[in-house]
Amino acid sequence: GLVIREGGPEMLSKDEINGRTLFLCYPDEDVPSQADDSEEEGNQPLSMAAACLEHYTGDTIIYVGELFCDTLSVDQAPWGRSSANVFQERLGCEYHCILKMKLENNWLHVRDTLSVWKRSNTCCMVFQGSDDDEDDGDEEVEYKYIPPEEMLPVDAAAPCVAHLL
């Protein structure tokens, strides 16, 4: 059955949590949208969601809230009102979205979605430097590898321009 344990983000480092899905719903609603890695008086990070990512070792995150550039709130733009930018940046760098769906009962002033994120594998590409220039050595660049069956479609259009797709 369902077991709820008391604790903070550090609980996600425990072995019994390994392999579980992390569910975050409006984790940083009361945190300023420009929260960074600085800490408050109690040595707690400003973003609980970012602290969760620091400790989480699993592969799947379910997130409910607004995401970057998908908010109607000018005051909280571009990150939205539900999670801090430091969390969203790390989520986008270390994971890839495999599902994003509209929530049917949104408030008029928000664009919350439910999204599912999977931890990305990385691969390294080496770009060979030019033989003509001694200073131009090989360049090693790390990229996310997203299997084709886990890629979201790129094409999206508002109804007023859908005929252009």
Phi, psi and chi 1 to 4 in degrees:
 res  aa     phi    psi   chi1   chi2   chi3   chi4
   1 GLY       - -176.5      -      -      -      -
   2 LEU   -76.4  127.5  178.4   65.4      -      -
   3 VAL  -119.5  124.9  177.0      -      -      -
   4 ILE  -109.9  126.1  -62.0  174.3      -      -
   5 ARG  -111.9  145.7  -66.1 -177.5  176.5   90.3
   6 GLU   -83.5  140.6 -169.8  175.1  -32.6      -
   7 GLY   152.5  177.4      -      -      -      -
   8 GLY  -107.1 -163.6      -      -      -      -
   9 PRO   -56.1  -28.7  -26.6   34.9      -      -
  10 GLU   -62.9  -20.9   66.0  -77.7  -12.1      -
  11 MET   -62.1  -24.3  -68.2  -71.1  -68.1      -
  12 LEU   -70.9  -12.3  -63.3  170.5      -      -
  13 SER   -83.5  -12.0  -63.2      -      -      -
  14 LYS   -70.9  145.4  -64.3 -169.5  175.9 -136.6
  15 ASP   -58.3  -37.3  -72.4  -21.5      -      -
  16 GLU   -68.9  -13.2   67.1 -106.6   22.4      -
  17 ILE   -89.1  -22.5  -58.1  -62.1      -      -
  18 ASN   -52.7  132.8 -164.4   12.1      -      -
  19 GLY    89.1   -3.9      -      -      -      -
  20 ARG   -90.0  160.1  -57.5 -104.1  177.9  125.5
  21 THR   -87.3  137.7  -63.1      -      -      -
  22 LEU   -95.1  126.1  174.8   60.9      -      -
  23 PHE  -109.7  120.5  176.6   72.5      -      -
  24 LEU  -123.0  122.5  -64.9  171.0      -      -
  25 CYS  -125.0  113.2 -179.2      -      -      -
  26 TYR    47.3   53.7  -97.1   68.3      -      -
  27 PRO   -67.5  -25.7   25.3  -33.7      -      -
  28 ASP  -126.4   37.5  -60.6  -37.0      -      -
  29 GLU   -56.0  -36.1 -176.6  174.6   16.6      -
  30 ASP   -97.9   14.5  -64.3  -33.9      -      -
  31 VAL  -100.4  135.7  174.0      -      -      -
  32 PRO   -56.0  144.5  -17.6   25.8      -      -
  33 SER   -63.0  -20.8   63.5      -      -      -
  34 GLN  -100.1   30.1  -65.8  -60.1  -45.0      -
  35 ALA   -59.0  138.2      -      -      -      -
  36 ASP  -123.7 -160.3   56.3   22.0      -      -
  37 ASP   -78.7    1.6  -66.9  -38.1      -      -
  38 SER   -67.9  163.6   62.4      -      -      -
  39 GLU  -119.6  152.6  -62.2 -173.9   -8.8      -
  40 GLU   -82.2 -176.5  -65.5  177.5  -21.7      -
  41 GLU   -57.2  -39.0  -65.5  172.8   17.7      -
  42 GLY   -84.2   19.7      -      -      -      -
  43 ASN    58.9   24.9  -71.4  -24.9      -      -
  44 GLN   -99.7  135.8  -66.6  -65.1  -40.8      -
  45 PRO   -60.0  150.5  -15.1   23.4      -      -
  46 LEU   -63.7  -33.8  -71.5  173.8      -      -
  47 SER  -104.2  113.2  168.5      -      -      -
  48 MET   -65.2  -37.8 -173.5 -158.0   61.9      -
  49 ALA   -61.9  -42.7      -      -      -      -
  50 ALA   -64.8  -38.8      -      -      -      -
  51 ALA   -64.1  -36.9      -      -      -      -
  52 CYS   -62.5  -43.4  -74.2      -      -      -
  53 LEU   -63.1  -32.3  -75.6 -174.7      -      -
  54 GLU   -62.2  -34.0 -169.7   67.8   35.2      -
  55 HIS  -102.0  -20.9  -66.1  -80.0      -      -
  56 TYR   -73.7  129.7 -178.0   60.8      -      -
  57 THR  -111.7   -2.4   58.8      -      -      -
  58 GLY   -75.9 -176.6      -      -      -      -
  59 ASP  -109.1  -14.3  -69.6  -31.1      -      -
  60 THR  -127.7  132.8  -53.9      -      -      -
  61 ILE  -125.1  131.7  -64.1  174.5      -      -
  62 ILE  -105.8  125.4  -60.9  172.4      -      -
  63 TYR  -124.5  132.5  172.6   77.7      -      -
  64 VAL  -118.1  124.2  174.4      -      -      -
  65 GLY   152.7 -171.4      -      -      -      -
  66 GLU   -85.9  153.6  -67.3 -179.1  -48.9      -
  67 LEU  -123.8  168.5  -70.1  167.5      -      -
  68 PHE   -46.8  130.0  179.2   72.5      -      -
  69 CYS    60.8   21.8  -74.0      -      -      -
  70 ASP  -131.7   50.8 -159.3   12.6      -      -
  71 THR  -130.5  150.6 -178.8      -      -      -
  72 LEU   -95.0  -13.3  -60.5  174.3      -      -
  73 SER   -80.3  116.6  171.3      -      -      -
  74 VAL   -67.8  -37.4  175.4      -      -      -
  75 ASP   -64.3  -34.1  -70.4  -20.6      -      -
  76 GLN  -101.8    2.8  -74.2   98.2   11.6      -
  77 ALA   -67.2  149.2      -      -      -      -
  78 PRO   -93.7    1.8   35.5  -35.9      -      -
  79 TRP   -86.6  -17.3  -55.4  100.9      -      -
  80 GLY    89.0 -178.6      -      -      -      -
  81 ARG  -105.6    3.7   56.5 -178.3  -68.3  127.7
  82 SER  -110.8  -15.6   46.9      -      -      -
  83 SER  -154.2  151.9   60.6      -      -      -
  84 ALA   -75.2  155.6      -      -      -      -
  85 ASN   -59.5  -37.6   61.7  -35.1      -      -
  86 VAL   -62.1  -36.4   66.4      -      -      -
  87 PHE   -67.7  -49.0  162.8   75.2      -      -
  88 GLN   -63.6  -36.9  -69.4 -171.6   42.1      -
  89 GLU   -64.1  -45.0  -71.4  169.9    6.1      -
  90 ARG   -69.0  -40.3 -173.2  163.4  178.4 -174.7
  91 LEU   -57.5  -46.9 -178.5   68.0      -      -
  92 GLY   -68.3  -27.3      -      -      -      -
  93 CYS   -81.7  -37.8  -73.2      -      -      -
  94 GLU  -100.9  -13.4  -63.5  177.4   16.8      -
  95 TYR  -131.9  164.7  -64.9   79.0      -      -
  96 HIS  -128.7  145.0   57.9  -82.8      -      -
  97 CYS   -80.2  128.7 -172.5      -      -      -
  98 ILE  -111.4   -9.5   58.9  173.6      -      -
  99 LEU  -156.8  136.4  179.0  128.9      -      -
 100 LYS  -142.9  123.3 -177.1  177.2  177.0 -175.1
 101 MET  -136.2  146.0   61.7 -174.7  -82.0      -
 102 LYS   -68.8  142.1  174.3 -174.2  169.2 -167.6
 103 LEU   -88.9  132.4  -63.5  179.1      -      -
 104 GLU   -67.2  -31.3  -70.3  -60.9  -39.8      -
 105 ASN  -111.5   52.4  -65.0  -44.3      -      -
 106 ASN   -74.0  151.4  -91.8  -29.6      -      -
 107 TRP   -67.7  160.0  -65.3   98.7      -      -
 108 LEU   -63.4  -28.4  -66.8  174.4      -      -
 109 HIS   -98.9    9.8   64.7  -70.7      -      -
 110 VAL  -133.4  160.9  -64.5      -      -      -
 111 ARG  -126.9   57.1  -69.3 -177.6   44.5  124.6
 112 ASP   -65.9  145.5  -65.6  -33.5      -      -
 113 THR  -134.1  163.6   58.5      -      -      -
 114 LEU  -104.6  125.1 -179.0  142.7      -      -
 115 SER  -129.8  148.7   54.5      -      -      -
 116 VAL  -117.2  129.8  178.8      -      -      -
 117 TRP  -121.6  138.1  -62.6   76.2      -      -
 118 LYS  -117.2  138.4 -173.5  170.5  178.9 -173.4
 119 ARG   -60.9  132.2 -171.4 -179.0  -63.6  -85.8
 120 SER   -88.2  139.9  -61.0      -      -      -
 121 ASN   -80.7  158.8  -69.1  -40.1      -      -
 122 THR  -120.9  155.9   57.0      -      -      -
 123 CYS  -135.3  155.2   62.5      -      -      -
 124 CYS  -109.8  133.2 -173.3      -      -      -
 125 MET  -114.7  137.3  -65.6  178.2  128.8      -
 126 VAL  -112.8  122.4  178.4      -      -      -
 127 PHE  -100.6  120.2  -63.8   93.3      -      -
 128 GLN   -72.2  133.3 -173.8  173.9    6.1      -
 129 GLY   -73.4  166.5      -      -      -      -
 130 SER   -74.6  138.2  170.6      -      -      -
 131 ASP   -71.3  -20.7  -68.3  -24.1      -      -
 132 ASP   -74.4  -25.8  -59.9  -20.7      -      -
 133 ASP  -116.7  119.3 -171.4    1.1      -      -
 134 GLU   -65.0  -30.9  -67.7  177.0   16.4      -
 135 ASP   -78.9  -11.7  -64.9  -26.2      -      -
 136 ASP   -95.5   82.0 -163.1   16.4      -      -
 137 GLY   -83.0  179.6      -      -      -      -
 138 ASP   -65.3  144.5  -67.7  -11.1      -      -
 139 GLU  -112.6  125.6 -179.1 -177.5    7.0      -
 140 GLU  -104.7  123.3 -164.9  171.3  -61.0      -
 141 VAL  -127.1  135.0 -179.1      -      -      -
 142 GLU   -97.5  133.7 -165.7  170.0  -17.7      -
 143 TYR  -126.5  154.4  -72.8   90.1      -      -
 144 LYS   -76.3  140.0  -74.6 -161.8  -68.4 -168.5
 145 TYR  -105.4  119.9  170.6   71.6      -      -
 146 ILE  -118.5  115.1  -57.3  172.4      -      -
 147 PRO   -56.7  142.8  -20.4   30.5      -      -
 148 PRO   -52.8  -35.5  -25.6   32.7      -      -
 149 GLU   -73.7   -6.0   66.4  -86.3    9.0      -
 150 GLU  -110.0    5.6  -65.9  179.4    4.8      -
 151 MET   -87.9  130.4  -74.5 -172.0 -172.5      -
 152 LEU   -75.0  149.5  -70.1  179.1      -      -
 153 PRO   -61.3  145.7  -12.7   20.3      -      -
 154 VAL   -87.8  -34.5  175.0      -      -      -
 155 ASP   -66.0  128.9  -66.4  -20.9      -      -
 156 ALA  -152.5  141.0      -      -      -      -
 157 ALA  -150.5  142.3      -      -      -      -
 158 ALA   -67.5  153.2      -      -      -      -
 159 PRO   -52.8  -33.7  -27.3   34.5      -      -
 160 CYS   -70.2  -14.3   63.4      -      -      -
 161 VAL  -128.1   11.4  -67.7      -      -      -
 162 ALA   -59.6  -27.8      -      -      -      -
 163 HIS   -65.5  -14.3   65.2  -78.5      -      -
 164 LEU   -81.3  -15.1  -63.5  174.3      -      -
 165 LEU   -76.7      -  -71.0  178.9      -      -
